[in-house]
């Protein structure tokens, strides 16, 4: 995708990673999450509590 803010997954030839969107000191950055269980748990938590 052209817009990095709209991406939630990163795929290469062998793996799929979730993309965590984090903010620190008013700066946004992306972090790859190698564990899909943690990634989907974080999505569910954010959708319920944010």
MODELLER restraints for C-alpha pairs under 7 A, 6 or more apart:
rsr = mdl.restraints
at = mdl.atoms
rsr.add(forms.Gaussian(group=physical.xy_distance, feature=features.Distance(at['CA:1:A'], at['CA:7:A']), mean=6.88, stdev=0.5))
rsr.add(forms.Gaussian(group=physical.xy_distance, feature=features.Distance(at['CA:8:A'], at['CA:18:A']), mean=5.93, stdev=0.5))
rsr.add(forms.Gaussian(group=physical.xy_distance, feature=features.Distance(at['CA:8:A'], at['CA:19:A']), mean=5.06, stdev=0.5))
rsr.add(forms.Gaussian(group=physical.xy_distance, feature=features.Distance(at['CA:9:A'], at['CA:16:A']), mean=6.89, stdev=0.5))
rsr.add(forms.Gaussian(group=physical.xy_distance, feature=features.Distance(at['CA:9:A'], at['CA:17:A']), mean=5.67, stdev=0.5))
rsr.add(forms.Gaussian(group=physical.xy_distance, feature=features.Distance(at['CA:9:A'], at['CA:18:A']), mean=4.59, stdev=0.5))
rsr.add(forms.Gaussian(group=physical.xy_distance, feature=features.Distance(at['CA:9:A'], at['CA:19:A']), mean=5.49, stdev=0.5))
rsr.add(forms.Gaussian(group=physical.xy_distance, feature=features.Distance(at['CA:10:A'], at['CA:16:A']), mean=5.78, stdev=0.5))
rsr.add(forms.Gaussian(group=physical.xy_distance, feature=features.Distance(at['CA:10:A'], at['CA:17:A']), mean=5.11, stdev=0.5))
rsr.add(forms.Gaussian(group=physical.xy_distance, feature=features.Distance(at['CA:10:A'], at['CA:18:A']), mean=6.28, stdev=0.5))
rsr.add(forms.Gaussian(group=physical.xy_distance, feature=features.Distance(at['CA:10:A'], at['CA:19:A']), mean=6.79, stdev=0.5))
rsr.add(forms.Gaussian(group=physical.xy_distance, feature=features.Distance(at['CA:11:A'], at['CA:17:A']), mean=6.33, stdev=0.5))
rsr.add(forms.Gaussian(group=physical.xy_distance, feature=features.Distance(at['CA:17:A'], at['CA:32:A']), mean=5.96, stdev=0.5))
rsr.add(forms.Gaussian(group=physical.xy_distance, feature=features.Distance(at['CA:17:A'], at['CA:33:A']), mean=5.50, stdev=0.5))
rsr.add(forms.Gaussian(group=physical.xy_distance, feature=features.Distance(at['CA:17:A'], at['CA:34:A']), mean=5.13, stdev=0.5))
rsr.add(forms.Gaussian(group=physical.xy_distance, feature=features.Distance(at['CA:17:A'], at['CA:36:A']), mean=6.93, stdev=0.5))
rsr.add(forms.Gaussian(group=physical.xy_distance, feature=features.Distance(at['CA:18:A'], at['CA:32:A']), mean=5.82, stdev=0.5))
rsr.add(forms.Gaussian(group=physical.xy_distance, feature=features.Distance(at['CA:18:A'], at['CA:33:A']), mean=4.93, stdev=0.5))
rsr.add(forms.Gaussian(group=physical.xy_distance, feature=features.Distance(at['CA:18:A'], at['CA:34:A']), mean=6.72, stdev=0.5))
rsr.add(forms.Gaussian(group=physical.xy_distance, feature=features.Distance(at['CA:18:A'], at['CA:36:A']), mean=6.44, stdev=0.5))
rsr.add(forms.Gaussian(group=physical.xy_distance, feature=features.Distance(at['CA:18:A'], at['CA:39:A']), mean=5.89, stdev=0.5))
rsr.add(forms.Gaussian(group=physical.xy_distance, feature=features.Distance(at['CA:19:A'], at['CA:30:A']), mean=6.37, stdev=0.5))
rsr.add(forms.Gaussian(group=physical.xy_distance, feature=features.Distance(at['CA:19:A'], at['CA:31:A']), mean=5.70, stdev=0.5))
rsr.add(forms.Gaussian(group=physical.xy_distance, feature=features.Distance(at['CA:19:A'], at['CA:32:A']), mean=4.72, stdev=0.5))
rsr.add(forms.Gaussian(group=physical.xy_distance, feature=features.Distance(at['CA:19:A'], at['CA:33:A']), mean=5.87, stdev=0.5))
rsr.add(forms.Gaussian(group=physical.xy_distance, feature=features.Distance(at['CA:20:A'], at['CA:30:A']), mean=5.67, stdev=0.5))
rsr.add(forms.Gaussian(group=physical.xy_distance, feature=features.Distance(at['CA:20:A'], at['CA:31:A']), mean=5.04, stdev=0.5))
rsr.add(forms.Gaussian(group=physical.xy_distance, feature=features.Distance(at['CA:20:A'], at['CA:32:A']), mean=6.14, stdev=0.5))
rsr.add(forms.Gaussian(group=physical.xy_distance, feature=features.Distance(at['CA:20:A'], at['CA:33:A']), mean=6.54, stdev=0.5))
rsr.add(forms.Gaussian(group=physical.xy_distance, feature=features.Distance(at['CA:21:A'], at['CA:29:A']), mean=6.08, stdev=0.5))
rsr.add(forms.Gaussian(group=physical.xy_distance, feature=features.Distance(at['CA:21:A'], at['CA:30:A']), mean=4.82, stdev=0.5))
rsr.add(forms.Gaussian(group=physical.xy_distance, feature=features.Distance(at['CA:21:A'], at['CA:31:A']), mean=6.55, stdev=0.5))
rsr.add(forms.Gaussian(group=physical.xy_distance, feature=features.Distance(at['CA:22:A'], at['CA:28:A']), mean=5.72, stdev=0.5))
rsr.add(forms.Gaussian(group=physical.xy_distance, feature=features.Distance(at['CA:22:A'], at['CA:29:A']), mean=5.45, stdev=0.5))
rsr.add(forms.Gaussian(group=physical.xy_distance, feature=features.Distance(at['CA:22:A'], at['CA:30:A']), mean=6.10, stdev=0.5))
rsr.add(forms.Gaussian(group=physical.xy_distance, feature=features.Distance(at['CA:23:A'], at['CA:29:A']), mean=6.27, stdev=0.5))
rsr.add(forms.Gaussian(group=physical.xy_distance, feature=features.Distance(at['CA:33:A'], at['CA:39:A']), mean=6.34, stdev=0.5))
